[in-house]
Amino acid sequence: MKLAWSEMKYYKFRFILITLIILLLATMVLFISGLAQGLGRENVSMLDNMKATNFIMENNKKPQIEQSTINKTQKDQIENIVSQKPLNIASQTLDLKKSEETVTMIDMLNHDNPKLKQGHYPKNNTEMVINEKLVAQGIDVGDKVKLKSGEKLTVSGVLKDTMYAHSSVVMMNHQGFDKLNHSSSTIYPVNHITKKEKNEINNISGITITNKDDIKNAIPSYQAEQSPLNLMVVSLLVISAIVLSAFFYVMTIQKISEIGILKAIGIRTSHLISALLTQIIVTTLIGVIVAIGLILSLSMVMPVSMPFHINAFNLIIVLAIFVIVAIIGALLSLIKVFKVDPIDAIGGME
């Protein structure tokens, strides 16, 4: 440890440069990762906010909830099995001051409703709750919002982080929803379901049970956005490994004679490798921790309309991956240290 710190102090400019490069790479990885998470949540946060793990819906080629049409006979059969009320979904257009906004309207369940950030759930047929993204457009609790069809609804509350397929989610009570929407899609969110109930539901003509992951993957924009963004994150991690490998290898080459002298006076190879690993881990940790601080500060000032989301789990994963990538990237340096011959090194040979 003492050897590692002494060398870092002596070659401080080199290590500051490496730390800045790690800071830049980590910031880009965290930003793109946050963007991927944010865009992903704009597709699926309505589903993620539900406790339900399975959904009873129409048996289509793709399990898209906005295309799930269930008739009254099928509803009666489903409700006799699971004793669950349906979640109805429809598309509506809000007539805002400067523009129109197409939203996903849902009705309230007896349980498993999205959480409120402020206000209260609709208490009558003329109230609705909106999501945070609509608040960013100047709508607030107590305001009246006009639908394109002409009806006016009072905003009673704000949903926390609730969207579906990049569409803002608004909620009404069951009676108000039915009054406005003469046609809608229908699903039954269920959490606990027995094997017997599952078989009975699958026996209903035109009905199937789908899990949450399959519904997410059926959203057209979800996979289209996540795949390239995740590929960019992986590419940046590979670039980080290459850059760190090059830096530490060049630094090791430049210190061949010093390493040879240290070996000649009895310093063990394991001690030299330990010093190199300490330098790699310390510079990586400093760079990534500062990057985390920058990203967290940036996320606090970003507008709600910006699709960006980062959490503690993502930060820990990125930190761990960067440390592993840095160590893997420095393997050439570790091999070089291990192979250095004291006599050749002192004699000026590589």
Secondary structure, DSSP 8 states (H G I E B T S, - for coil): -HHHHHHHHHTHHHHHHHHHHHHHHHHHHHHHHHHHHHHHHHHHHHHHT----EEEEE--SS--GGG----HHHHHHHHHHH----EEEEEEEEE-SS-EEEEEEEE--SS----EEEE----STTEEEEEHHHHTTT--TT-EEEETTS-EEEEEEEESS-EETTEEEEEE-HHHHHHH-SS-EEEEEES---HHHHHHHHTSTTEEEEEHHHHHHHSHHHHHHHHHHHHHHHHHHHHHHHHHHHHHHHHHHHTHHHHHHHHHTT--HHHHHHHHHHHHHHHHHHHHHHHHHHHHHHHHHS-TTS-----HHHHHHHHHHHHHHHHHHTHHHHHHHHH--HHHHHTT--
